[in-house]
Amino acid sequence: MEFETLSEWADEEVKAVVRILPPDVQQAAEKCVITFEAKPGHGAFDTELAGDELGLFEGVCLLDEPSPEDLPRIRIFVENIWEWVEEDEQDFRDEVGTTFLHELGHYLGWDEDEVNERGLE
């Protein structure tokens, strides 16, 4: 599948998910930069990643005092998700939503256990 198509589908899904979030969480989500990338490899610390990640949150969580250069960012790796769901469009869209919520949870200050307790593993 073309990267552009996967990115369009992912963007549609993230926007749909944000629309149904509570208003305070919507406002928090709007403070994050959201990028769609094929796979890890373009970030400053990507050499530390396994390469099969579905998403990644970078920056400081909402609970901390960010500096202007600490812009929170959620990175969604669309080709990894596409491969994970075995190239099924609906499963791809569902997993993009779950991955986005998982990374948004990190921005909200939840650790891995708290994210998993909410079914966003």
N, CA, C and O atoms as a Tinker XYZ file with bonds, in Angstrom:
   484  protein
     1  N      0.850000   -1.179000    0.000000    73     2
     2  CA     0.000000    0.000000    0.000000    64     1     3
     3  C      0.893000    1.239000    0.000000    63     2     4     5
     4  O      1.953000    1.251000    0.625000    81     3
     5  N      0.465000    2.248000   -0.687000    73     3     6
     6  CA     1.225000    3.495000   -0.790000    64     5     7
     7  C      1.248000    4.232000    0.555000    63     6     8     9
     8  O      0.255000    4.255000    1.281000    81     7
     9  N      2.393000    4.830000    0.868000    73     7    10
    10  CA     2.541000    5.600000    2.099000    64     9    11
    11  C      1.500000    6.716000    2.167000    63    10    12    13
    12  O      0.935000    6.962000    3.233000    81    11
    13  N      1.238000    7.391000    1.054000    73    11    14
    14  CA     0.287000    8.503000    1.042000    64    13    15
    15  C     -1.111000    8.039000    1.437000    63    14    16    17
    16  O     -1.805000    8.724000    2.188000    81    15
    17  N     -1.519000    6.891000    0.939000    73    15    18
    18  CA    -2.835000    6.349000    1.268000    64    17    19
    19  C     -2.912000    5.988000    2.749000    63    18    20    21
    20  O     -3.883000    6.321000    3.428000    81    19
    21  N     -1.886000    5.308000    3.242000    73    19    22
    22  CA    -1.866000    4.941000    4.658000    64    21    23
    23  C     -1.901000    6.188000    5.538000    63    22    24    25
    24  O     -2.589000    6.212000    6.559000    81    23
    25  N     -1.166000    7.214000    5.146000    73    23    26
    26  CA    -1.146000    8.461000    5.914000    64    25    27
    27  C     -2.509000    9.139000    5.910000    63    26    28    29
    28  O     -2.944000    9.667000    6.934000    81    27
    29  N     -3.185000    9.127000    4.761000    73    27    30
    30  CA    -4.532000    9.723000    4.677000    64    29    31
    31  C     -5.493000    8.979000    5.581000    63    30    32    33
    32  O     -6.250000    9.598000    6.328000    81    31
    33  N     -5.470000    7.647000    5.521000    73    31    34
    34  CA    -6.353000    6.851000    6.372000    64    33    35
    35  C     -6.055000    7.122000    7.844000    63    34    36    37
    36  O     -6.969000    7.279000    8.653000    81    35
    37  N     -4.757000    7.175000    8.185000    73    35    38
    38  CA    -4.363000    7.412000    9.575000    64    37    39
    39  C     -4.825000    8.791000   10.041000    63    38    40    41
    40  O     -5.323000    8.933000   11.157000    81    39
    41  N     -4.665000    9.794000    9.202000    73    39    42
    42  CA    -5.096000   11.148000    9.550000    64    41    43
    43  C     -6.608000   11.189000    9.775000    63    42    44    45
    44  O     -7.077000   11.809000   10.730000    81    43
    45  N     -7.364000   10.539000    8.907000    73    43    46
    46  CA    -8.820000   10.477000    9.068000    64    45    47
    47  C     -9.180000    9.828000   10.406000    63    46    48    49
    48  O    -10.068000   10.299000   11.116000    81    47
    49  N     -8.480000    8.745000   10.738000    73    47    50
    50  CA    -8.796000    8.011000   11.965000    64    49    51
    51  C     -8.456000    8.825000   13.204000    63    50    52    53
    52  O     -9.243000    8.874000   14.149000    81    51
    53  N     -7.295000    9.462000   13.208000    73    51    54
    54  CA    -6.904000   10.276000   14.364000    64    53    55
    55  C     -7.900000   11.418000   14.564000    63    54    56    57
    56  O     -8.307000   11.694000   15.693000    81    55
    57  N     -8.290000   12.077000   13.486000    73    55    58
    58  CA    -9.262000   13.170000   13.600000    64    57    59
    59  C    -10.598000   12.661000   14.146000    63    58    60    61
    60  O    -11.235000   13.333000   14.957000    81    59
    61  N    -11.018000   11.481000   13.704000    73    59    62
    62  CA   -12.276000   10.910000   14.182000    64    61    63
    63  C    -12.184000   10.577000   15.676000    63    62    64    65
    64  O    -13.133000   10.809000   16.425000    81    63
    65  N    -11.061000   10.044000   16.099000    73    63    66
    66  CA   -10.872000    9.709000   17.515000    64    65    67
    67  C    -10.877000   10.976000   18.363000    63    66    68    69
    68  O    -11.521000   11.016000   19.411000    81    67
    69  N    -10.170000   12.004000   17.922000    73    67    70
    70  CA   -10.102000   13.252000   18.690000    64    69    71
    71  C    -11.493000   13.845000   18.867000    63    70    72    73
    72  O    -11.803000   14.386000   19.928000    81    71
    73  N    -12.337000   13.752000   17.837000    73    71    74
    74  CA   -13.689000   14.326000   17.917000    64    73    75
    75  C    -14.537000   13.696000   19.015000    63    74    76    77
    76  O    -15.443000   14.348000   19.534000    81    75
    77  N    -14.269000   12.451000   19.380000    73    75    78
    78  CA   -15.107000   11.787000   20.382000    64    77    79
    79  C    -14.489000   11.805000   21.780000    63    78    80    81
    80  O    -15.068000   11.261000   22.720000    81    79
    81  N    -13.324000   12.423000   21.922000    73    79    82
    82  CA   -12.695000   12.529000   23.239000    64    81    83
    83  C    -13.394000   13.592000   24.077000    63    82    84    85
    84  O    -14.006000   14.507000   23.526000    81    83
    85  N    -13.311000   13.486000   25.395000    73    83    86
    86  CA   -13.836000   14.555000   26.253000    64    85    87
    87  C    -13.130000   15.875000   25.912000    63    86    88    89
    88  O    -11.971000   15.864000   25.496000    81    87
    89  N    -13.817000   17.004000   26.084000    73    87    90
    90  CA   -13.244000   18.301000   25.698000    64    89    91
    91  C    -11.858000   18.591000   26.276000    63    90    92    93
    92  O    -11.002000   19.131000   25.576000    81    91
    93  N    -11.626000   18.241000   27.536000    73    91    94
    94  CA   -10.309000   18.529000   28.117000    64    93    95
    95  C     -9.211000   17.686000   27.480000    63    94    96    97
    96  O     -8.078000   18.146000   27.336000    81    95
    97  N     -9.544000   16.451000   27.096000    73    95    98
    98  CA    -8.560000   15.595000   26.431000    64    97    99
    99  C     -8.368000   16.058000   24.978000    63    98   100   101
   100  O     -7.262000   15.977000   24.444000    81    99
   101  N     -9.438000   16.540000   24.342000    73    99   102
   102  CA    -9.306000   17.120000   23.002000    64   101   103
   103  C     -8.316000   18.280000   23.030000    63   102   104   105
   104  O     -7.448000   18.383000   22.163000    81   103
   105  N     -8.447000   19.142000   24.020000    73   103   106
   106  CA    -7.546000   20.294000   24.126000    64   105   107
   107  C     -6.104000   19.839000   24.319000    63   106   108   109
   108  O     -5.187000   20.423000   23.743000    81   107
   109  N     -5.902000   18.812000   25.118000    73   107   110
   110  CA    -4.556000   18.277000   25.313000    64   109   111
   111  C     -4.020000   17.701000   24.010000    63   110   112   113
   112  O     -2.863000   17.930000   23.659000    81   111
   113  N     -4.850000   16.959000   23.296000    73   111   114
   114  CA    -4.425000   16.351000   22.033000    64   113   115
   115  C     -4.031000   17.403000   21.009000    63   114   116   117
   116  O     -3.114000   17.193000   20.216000    81   115
   117  N     -4.719000   18.527000   21.028000    73   115   118
   118  CA    -4.417000   19.593000   20.064000    64   117   119
   119  C     -3.073000   20.254000   20.326000    63   118   120   121
   120  O     -2.558000   20.964000   19.462000    81   119
   121  N     -2.495000   20.032000   21.506000    73   119   122
   122  CA    -1.179000   20.592000   21.821000    64   121   123
   123  C     -0.041000   19.713000   21.311000    63   122   124   125
   124  O      1.120000   20.122000   21.329000    81   123
   125  N     -0.375000   18.509000   20.856000    73   123   126
   126  CA     0.636000   17.576000   20.352000    64   125   127
   127  C      0.763000   17.694000   18.839000    63   126   128   129
   128  O     -0.230000   17.811000   18.121000    81   127
   129  N      1.994000   17.660000   18.380000    73   127   130
   130  CA     2.241000   17.511000   16.950000    64   129   131
   131  C      2.063000   16.027000   16.644000    63   130   132   133
   132  O      2.602000   15.179000   17.355000    81   131
   133  N      1.326000   15.714000   15.612000    73   131   134
   134  CA     1.116000   14.320000   15.228000    64   133   135
   135  C      1.705000   14.131000   13.837000    63   134   136   137
   136  O      1.323000   14.818000   12.890000    81   135
   137  N      2.637000   13.194000   13.727000    73   135   138
   138  CA     3.249000   12.927000   12.429000    64   137   139
   139  C      2.991000   11.486000   12.027000    63   138   140   141
   140  O      2.889000   10.591000   12.865000    81   139
   141  N      2.890000   11.292000   10.735000    73   139   142
   142  CA     2.737000    9.960000   10.160000    64   141   143
   143  C      4.000000    9.671000    9.368000    63   142   144   145
   144  O      4.364000   10.404000    8.449000    81   143
   145  N      4.655000    8.588000    9.745000    73   143   146
   146  CA     5.908000    8.201000    9.126000    64   145   147
   147  C      5.801000    6.745000    8.707000    63   146   148   149
   148  O      5.017000    5.983000    9.272000    81   147
   149  N      6.587000    6.368000    7.722000    73   147   150
   150  CA     6.563000    4.983000    7.275000    64   149   151
   151  C      7.017000    4.057000    8.404000    63   150   152   153
   152  O      6.292000    3.150000    8.814000    81   151
   153  N      8.221000    4.301000    8.891000    73   151   154
   154  CA     8.837000    3.498000    9.945000    64   153   155
   155  C      9.771000    4.402000   10.737000    63   154   156   157
   156  O     10.110000    5.495000   10.282000    81   155
   157  N     10.189000    3.957000   11.919000    73   155   158
   158  CA    11.188000    4.747000   12.650000    64   157   159
   159  C     12.460000    4.885000   11.814000    63   158   160   161
   160  O     12.779000    4.025000   10.993000    81   159
   161  N     13.169000    5.969000   12.038000    73   159   162
   162  CA    14.431000    6.142000   11.327000    64   161   163
   163  C     14.806000    7.586000   11.127000    63   162   164   165
   164  O     15.935000    7.881000   10.733000    81   163
   165  N     13.887000    8.499000   11.388000    73   163   166
   166  CA    14.144000    9.908000   11.137000    64   165   167
   167  C     14.223000   10.745000   12.407000    63   166   168   169
   168  O     14.451000   11.953000   12.333000    81   167
   169  N     14.041000   10.136000   13.551000    73   167   170
   170  CA    14.084000   10.872000   14.811000    64   169   171
   171  C     15.472000   10.863000   15.425000    63   170   172   173
   172  O     16.317000   10.033000   15.090000    81   171
   173  N     15.684000   11.797000   16.324000    73   171   174
   174  CA    16.995000   11.950000   16.952000    64   173   175
   175  C     17.427000   10.700000   17.719000    63   174   176   177
   176  O     18.622000   10.411000   17.784000    81   175
   177  N     16.503000    9.967000   18.289000    73   175   178
   178  CA    16.845000    8.805000   19.109000    64   177   179
   179  C     16.389000    7.492000   18.479000    63   178   180   181
   180  O     16.298000    6.478000   19.171000    81   179
   181  N     16.104000    7.494000   17.194000    73   179   182
   182  CA    15.574000    6.301000   16.543000    64   181   183
   183  C     16.555000    5.133000   16.518000    63   182   184   185
   184  O     16.136000    3.986000   16.362000    81   183
   185  N     17.837000    5.399000   16.667000    73   183   186
   186  CA    18.796000    4.295000   16.698000    64   185   187
   187  C     18.582000    3.428000   17.936000    63   186   188   189
   188  O     19.033000    2.283000   17.972000    81   187
   189  N     17.903000    3.958000   18.946000    73   187   190
   190  CA    17.623000    3.208000   20.168000    64   189   191
   191  C     16.360000    2.360000   20.057000    63   190   192   193
   192  O     16.053000    1.593000   20.969000    81   191
   193  N     15.625000    2.487000   18.956000    73   191   194
   194  CA    14.371000    1.757000   18.773000    64   193   195
   195  C     14.617000    0.424000   18.083000    63   194   196   197
   196  O     15.614000    0.242000   17.385000    81   195
   197  N     13.685000   -0.506000   18.292000    73   195   198
   198  CA    13.783000   -1.820000   17.650000    64   197   199
   199  C     13.460000   -1.743000   16.158000    63   198   200   201
   200  O     13.949000   -2.551000   15.369000    81   199
   201  N     12.634000   -0.767000   15.780000    73   199   202
   202  CA    12.260000   -0.621000   14.373000    64   201   203
   203  C     10.871000   -1.120000   14.049000    63   202   204   205
   204  O     10.342000   -0.830000   12.976000    81   203
   205  N     10.265000   -1.876000   14.971000    73   203   206
   206  CA     8.931000   -2.415000   14.719000    64   205   207
   207  C      7.842000   -1.707000   15.525000    63   206   208   209
   208  O      6.708000   -2.182000   15.592000    81   207
   209  N      8.183000   -0.585000   16.129000    73   207   210
   210  CA     7.209000    0.173000   16.923000    64   209   211
   211  C      6.054000    0.654000   16.050000    63   210   212   213
   212  O      6.232000    0.939000   14.865000    81   211
   213  N      4.877000    0.739000   16.649000    73   211   214
   214  CA     3.696000    1.232000   15.938000    64   213   215
   215  C      3.537000    2.732000   16.119000    63   214   216   217
   216  O      2.987000    3.414000   15.254000    81   215
   217  N      4.019000    3.244000   17.243000    73   215   218
   218  CA     3.940000    4.665000   17.531000    64   217   219
   219  C      4.932000    5.027000   18.611000    63   218   220   221
   220  O      5.530000    4.158000   19.245000    81   219
   221  N      5.100000    6.325000   18.814000    73   219   222
   222  CA     6.049000    6.801000   19.809000    64   221   223
   223  C      5.633000    8.194000   20.260000    63   222   224   225
   224  O      5.276000    9.046000   19.447000    81   223
   225  N      5.684000    8.409000   21.574000    73   223   226
   226  CA     5.481000    9.755000   22.107000    64   225   227
   227  C      6.840000   10.324000   22.447000    63   226   228   229
   228  O      7.656000    9.651000   23.078000    81   227
   229  N      7.093000   11.559000   22.035000    73   227   230
   230  CA     8.338000   12.257000   22.346000    64   229   231
   231  C      7.997000   13.595000   22.980000    63   230   232   233
   232  O      7.029000   14.250000   22.594000    81   231
   233  N      8.801000   13.992000   23.954000    73   231   234
   234  CA     8.582000   15.266000   24.628000    64   233   235
   235  C      8.241000   15.047000   26.077000    63   234   236   237
   236  O      8.396000   13.950000   26.613000    81   235
   237  N      7.777000   16.102000   26.701000    73   235   238
   238  CA     7.411000   16.017000   28.116000    64   237   239
   239  C      5.900000   15.841000   28.231000    63   238   240   241
   240  O      5.126000   16.334000   27.410000    81   239
   241  N      5.514000   15.126000   29.273000    73   239   242
   242  CA     4.084000   14.895000   29.464000    64   241   243
   243  C      3.401000   16.167000   29.956000    63   242   244   245
   244  O      4.053000   17.117000   30.390000    81   243
   245  N      2.115000   16.161000   29.879000    73   243   246
   246  CA     1.291000   17.309000   30.244000    64   245   247
   247  C      1.474000   17.714000   31.704000    63   246   248   249
   248  O      1.244000   18.871000   32.056000    81   247
   249  N      1.884000   16.779000   32.554000    73   247   250
   250  CA     2.042000   17.045000   33.971000    64   249   251
   251  C      3.329000   17.811000   34.295000    63   250   252   253
   252  O      3.452000   18.399000   35.370000    81   251
   253  N      4.286000   17.800000   33.359000    73   251   254
   254  CA     5.565000   18.472000   33.573000    64   253   255
   255  C      5.543000   19.873000   32.982000    63   254   256   257
   256  O      4.671000   20.205000   32.179000    81   255
   257  N      6.492000   20.679000   33.378000    73   255   258
   258  CA     6.627000   22.029000   32.853000    64   257   259
   259  C      7.464000   21.985000   31.569000    63   258   260   261
   260  O      8.684000   21.838000   31.641000    81   259
   261  N      6.839000   22.108000   30.414000    73   259   262
   262  CA     7.621000   22.046000   29.177000    64   261   263
   263  C      8.314000   23.377000   28.891000    63   262   264   265
   264  O      7.815000   24.450000   29.228000    81   263
   265  N      9.454000   23.268000   28.272000    73   263   266
   266  CA    10.097000   24.468000   27.747000    64   265   267
   267  C      9.632000   24.616000   26.295000    63   266   268   269
   268  O      9.095000   23.665000   25.726000    81   267
   269  N      9.827000   25.780000   25.693000    73   267   270
   270  CA     9.339000   25.983000   24.326000    64   269   271
   271  C      9.881000   24.970000   23.315000    63   270   272   273
   272  O      9.208000   24.656000   22.333000    81   271
   273  N     11.089000   24.461000   23.550000    73   271   274
   274  CA    11.642000   23.485000   22.602000    64   273   275
   275  C     11.185000   22.059000   22.877000    63   274   276   277
   276  O     11.517000   21.149000   22.118000    81   275
   277  N     10.436000   21.851000   23.943000    73   275   278
   278  CA     9.931000   20.529000   24.294000    64   277   279
   279  C      8.530000   20.288000   23.749000    63   278   280   281
   280  O      7.651000   19.828000   24.477000    81   279
   281  N      8.323000   20.586000   22.515000    73   279   282
   282  CA     7.022000   20.403000   21.892000    64   281   283
   283  C      6.657000   18.922000   21.892000    63   282   284   285
   284  O      7.407000   18.112000   21.348000    81   283
   285  N      5.520000   18.545000   22.491000    73   283   286
   286  CA     5.140000   17.134000   22.506000    64   285   287
   287  C      4.794000   16.654000   21.102000    63   286   288   289
   288  O      4.171000   17.371000   20.318000    81   287
   289  N      5.209000   15.430000   20.803000    73   287   290
   290  CA     4.977000   14.888000   19.467000    64   289   291
   291  C      4.593000   13.424000   19.561000    63   290   292   293
   292  O      5.210000   12.647000   20.289000    81   291
   293  N      3.565000   13.063000   18.812000    73   291   294
   294  CA     3.159000   11.669000   18.658000    64   293   295
   295  C      3.507000   11.263000   17.237000    63   294   296   297
   296  O      3.061000   11.881000   16.270000    81   295
   297  N      4.303000   10.223000   17.128000    73   295   298
   298  CA     4.707000    9.704000   15.822000    64   297   299
   299  C      3.984000    8.378000   15.592000    63   298   300   301
   300  O      4.059000    7.473000   16.423000    81   299
   301  N      3.291000    8.269000   14.473000    73   299   302
   302  CA     2.572000    7.049000   14.098000    64   301   303
   303  C      3.299000    6.444000   12.899000    63   302   304   305
   304  O      3.478000    7.107000   11.877000    81   303
   305  N      3.716000    5.185000   13.029000    73   303   306
   306  CA     4.475000    4.506000   11.976000    64   305   307
   307  C      3.534000    3.638000   11.142000    63   306   308   309
   308  O      3.269000    2.481000   11.469000    81   307
   309  N      3.041000    4.227000   10.060000    73   307   310
   310  CA     1.930000    3.628000    9.318000    64   309   311
   311  C      2.301000    2.329000    8.607000    63   310   312   313
   312  O      1.470000    1.424000    8.532000    81   311
   313  N      3.497000    2.209000    8.092000    73   311   314
   314  CA     3.861000    0.952000    7.421000    64   313   315
   315  C      3.998000   -0.182000    8.425000    63   314   316   317
   316  O      3.647000   -1.323000    8.123000    81   315
   317  N      4.506000    0.120000    9.620000    73   315   318
   318  CA     4.577000   -0.917000   10.657000    64   317   319
   319  C      3.183000   -1.373000   11.066000    63   318   320   321
   320  O      2.950000   -2.564000   11.273000    81   319
   321  N      2.257000   -0.426000   11.181000    73   319   322
   322  CA     0.878000   -0.794000   11.532000    64   321   323
   323  C      0.261000   -1.626000   10.413000    63   322   324   325
   324  O     -0.401000   -2.630000   10.677000    81   323
   325  N      0.475000   -1.215000    9.174000    73   323   326
   326  CA    -0.068000   -1.937000    8.022000    64   325   327
   327  C      0.417000   -3.384000    8.026000    63   326   328   329
   328  O     -0.365000   -4.302000    7.779000    81   327
   329  N      1.687000   -3.587000    8.301000    73   327   330
   330  CA     2.237000   -4.943000    8.359000    64   329   331
   331  C      1.671000   -5.705000    9.559000    63   330   332   333
   332  O      1.355000   -6.889000    9.443000    81   331
   333  N      1.539000   -5.035000   10.713000    73   331   334
   334  CA     1.029000   -5.655000   11.937000    64   333   335
   335  C     -0.380000   -6.214000   11.738000    63   334   336   337
   336  O     -0.701000   -7.296000   12.229000    81   335
   337  N     -1.220000   -5.464000   11.013000    73   335   338
   338  CA    -2.615000   -5.889000   10.824000    64   337   339
   339  C     -2.798000   -6.733000    9.561000    63   338   340   341
   340  O     -3.923000   -7.010000    9.143000    81   339
   341  N     -1.697000   -7.128000    8.972000    73   339   342
   342  CA    -1.701000   -7.994000    7.793000    64   341   343
   343  C     -2.487000   -7.396000    6.639000    63   342   344   345
   344  O     -3.236000   -8.086000    5.947000    81   343
   345  N     -2.298000   -6.093000    6.448000    73   343   346
   346  CA    -2.802000   -5.370000    5.279000    64   345   347
   347  C     -4.327000   -5.362000    5.151000    63   346   348   349
   348  O     -4.872000   -5.536000    4.061000    81   347
   349  N     -4.997000   -5.159000    6.273000    73   347   350
   350  CA    -6.453000   -5.045000    6.280000    64   349   351
   351  C     -6.812000   -3.597000    6.632000    63   350   352   353
   352  O     -6.389000   -3.094000    7.672000    81   351
   353  N     -7.592000   -2.921000    5.770000    73   351   354
   354  CA    -7.877000   -1.502000    5.980000    64   353   355
   355  C     -8.598000   -1.219000    7.294000    63   354   356   357
   356  O     -8.193000   -0.316000    8.026000    81   355
   357  N     -9.648000   -1.959000    7.611000    73   355   358
   358  CA   -10.388000   -1.662000    8.842000    64   357   359
   359  C     -9.536000   -1.924000   10.075000    63   358   360   361
   360  O     -9.558000   -1.144000   11.027000    81   359
   361  N     -8.788000   -3.019000   10.057000    73   359   362
   362  CA    -7.898000   -3.303000   11.183000    64   361   363
   363  C     -6.822000   -2.223000   11.295000    63   362   364   365
   364  O     -6.431000   -1.847000   12.399000    81   363
   365  N     -6.346000   -1.727000   10.155000    73   363   366
   366  CA    -5.364000   -0.645000   10.149000    64   365   367
   367  C     -5.941000    0.589000   10.831000    63   366   368   369
   368  O     -5.310000    1.176000   11.710000    81   367
   369  N     -7.137000    0.975000   10.420000    73   367   370
   370  CA    -7.767000    2.160000   11.012000    64   369   371
   371  C     -7.966000    1.977000   12.516000    63   370   372   373
   372  O     -7.702000    2.892000   13.296000    81   371
   373  N     -8.428000    0.801000   12.920000    73   371   374
   374  CA    -8.631000    0.528000   14.349000    64   373   375
   375  C     -7.313000    0.628000   15.116000    63   374   376   377
   376  O     -7.260000    1.225000   16.191000    81   375
   377  N     -6.258000    0.046000   14.562000    73   375   378
   378  CA    -4.968000    0.052000   15.252000    64   377   379
   379  C     -4.361000    1.448000   15.294000    63   378   380   381
   380  O     -3.705000    1.798000   16.275000    81   379
   381  N     -4.562000    2.252000   14.258000    73   379   382
   382  CA    -4.102000    3.638000   14.299000    64   381   383
   383  C     -4.771000    4.354000   15.471000    63   382   384   385
   384  O     -4.110000    5.071000   16.222000    81   383
   385  N     -6.086000    4.160000   15.628000    73   383   386
   386  CA    -6.796000    4.791000   16.738000    64   385   387
   387  C     -6.261000    4.339000   18.085000    63   386   388   389
   388  O     -6.054000    5.159000   18.979000    81   387
   389  N     -6.038000    3.052000   18.236000    73   387   390
   390  CA    -5.513000    2.516000   19.487000    64   389   391
   391  C     -4.100000    3.027000   19.751000    63   390   392   393
   392  O     -3.774000    3.410000   20.874000    81   391
   393  N     -3.266000    3.031000   18.717000    73   391   394
   394  CA    -1.885000    3.508000   18.865000    64   393   395
   395  C     -1.868000    4.988000   19.230000    63   394   396   397
   396  O     -1.097000    5.405000   20.094000    81   395
   397  N     -2.708000    5.777000   18.584000    73   395   398
   398  CA    -2.790000    7.198000   18.902000    64   397   399
   399  C     -3.188000    7.397000   20.369000    63   398   400   401
   400  O     -2.565000    8.184000   21.082000    81   399
   401  N     -4.221000    6.687000   20.816000    73   399   402
   402  CA    -4.671000    6.815000   22.203000    64   401   403
   403  C     -3.593000    6.359000   23.186000    63   402   404   405
   404  O     -3.428000    6.952000   24.252000    81   403
   405  N     -2.866000    5.314000   22.828000    73   403   406
   406  CA    -1.770000    4.827000   23.661000    64   405   407
   407  C     -0.722000    5.926000   23.849000    63   406   408   409
   408  O     -0.315000    6.222000   24.973000    81   407
   409  N     -0.295000    6.518000   22.749000    73   407   410
   410  CA     0.730000    7.566000   22.825000    64   409   411
   411  C      0.184000    8.832000   23.487000    63   410   412   413
   412  O      0.909000    9.512000   24.213000    81   411
   413  N     -1.078000    9.150000   23.244000    73   411   414
   414  CA    -1.707000   10.287000   23.918000    64   413   415
   415  C     -1.730000   10.051000   25.424000    63   414   416   417
   416  O     -1.556000   10.985000   26.206000    81   415
   417  N     -1.944000    8.808000   25.825000    73   415   418
   418  CA    -1.907000    8.460000   27.243000    64   417   419
   419  C     -0.565000    8.801000   27.861000    63   418   420   421
   420  O     -0.506000    9.296000   28.986000    81   419
   421  N      0.512000    8.542000   27.136000    73   419   422
   422  CA     1.839000    8.915000   27.649000    64   421   423
   423  C      1.946000   10.430000   27.797000    63   422   424   425
   424  O      2.524000   10.921000   28.766000    81   423
   425  N      1.400000   11.159000   26.855000    73   423   426
   426  CA     1.407000   12.616000   26.959000    64   425   427
   427  C      0.626000   13.083000   28.186000    63   426   428   429
   428  O      1.004000   14.058000   28.835000    81   427
   429  N     -0.460000   12.386000   28.500000    73   427   430
   430  CA    -1.276000   12.740000   29.657000    64   429   431
   431  C     -0.606000   12.345000   30.973000    63   430   432   433
   432  O     -1.102000   12.673000   32.051000    81   431
   433  N      0.521000   11.641000   30.878000    73   431   434
   434  CA     1.278000   11.295000   32.073000    64   433   435
   435  C      1.148000    9.854000   32.523000    63   434   436   437
   436  O      1.657000    9.496000   33.585000    81   435
   437  N      0.480000    9.018000   31.744000    73   435   438
   438  CA     0.307000    7.616000   32.115000    64   437   439
   439  C      1.551000    6.829000   31.725000    63   438   440   441
   440  O      2.104000    7.028000   30.644000    81   439
   441  N      1.994000    5.927000   32.617000    73   439   442
   442  CA     3.098000    5.045000   32.268000    64   441   443
   443  C      2.541000    3.827000   31.518000    63   442   444   445
   444  O      1.335000    3.736000   31.290000    81   443
   445  N      3.414000    2.902000   31.138000    73   443   446
   446  CA     2.979000    1.738000   30.353000    64   445   447
   447  C      1.898000    0.932000   31.069000    63   446   448   449
   448  O      0.935000    0.495000   30.439000    81   447
   449  N      2.045000    0.732000   32.373000    73   447   450
   450  CA     1.047000   -0.040000   33.117000    64   449   451
   451  C     -0.316000    0.651000   33.079000    63   450   452   453
   452  O     -1.340000    0.001000   32.871000    81   451
   453  N     -0.325000    1.969000   33.280000    73   451   454
   454  CA    -1.591000    2.713000   33.272000    64   453   455
   455  C     -2.223000    2.710000   31.883000    63   454   456   457
   456  O     -3.444000    2.623000   31.756000    81   455
   457  N     -1.408000    2.804000   30.856000    73   455   458
   458  CA    -1.922000    2.741000   29.484000    64   457   459
   459  C     -2.527000    1.363000   29.238000    63   458   460   461
   460  O     -3.622000    1.254000   28.686000    81   459
   461  N     -1.815000    0.308000   29.648000    73   459   462
   462  CA    -2.304000   -1.054000   29.450000    64   461   463
   463  C     -3.573000   -1.336000   30.238000    63   462   464   465
   464  O     -4.449000   -2.056000   29.760000    81   463
   465  N     -3.684000   -0.773000   31.455000    73   463   466
   466  CA    -4.890000   -0.966000   32.267000    64   465   467
   467  C     -6.125000   -0.399000   31.578000    63   466   468   469
   468  O     -7.245000   -0.840000   31.836000    81   467
   469  N     -5.918000    0.569000   30.710000    73   467   470
   470  CA    -7.024000    1.181000   29.976000    64   469   471
   471  C     -7.279000    0.480000   28.633000    63   470   472   473
   472  O     -8.063000    0.964000   27.817000    81   471
   473  N     -6.621000   -0.650000   28.412000    73   471   474
   474  CA    -6.835000   -1.430000   27.194000    64   473   475
   475  C     -6.168000   -0.844000   25.961000    63   474   476   477
   476  O     -6.593000   -1.111000   24.837000    81   475
   477  N     -5.125000   -0.046000   26.164000    73   475   478
   478  CA    -4.455000    0.611000   25.033000    64   477   479
   479  C     -3.061000    0.056000   24.799000    63   478   480   481
   480  O     -2.161000    0.787000   24.386000    81   479
   481  N     -2.873000   -1.243000   25.062000    73   479   482
   482  CA    -1.567000   -1.839000   24.864000    64   481   483
   483  C     -1.267000   -2.097000   23.411000    63   482   484
   484  O     -0.193000   -2.600000   23.082000    81   483
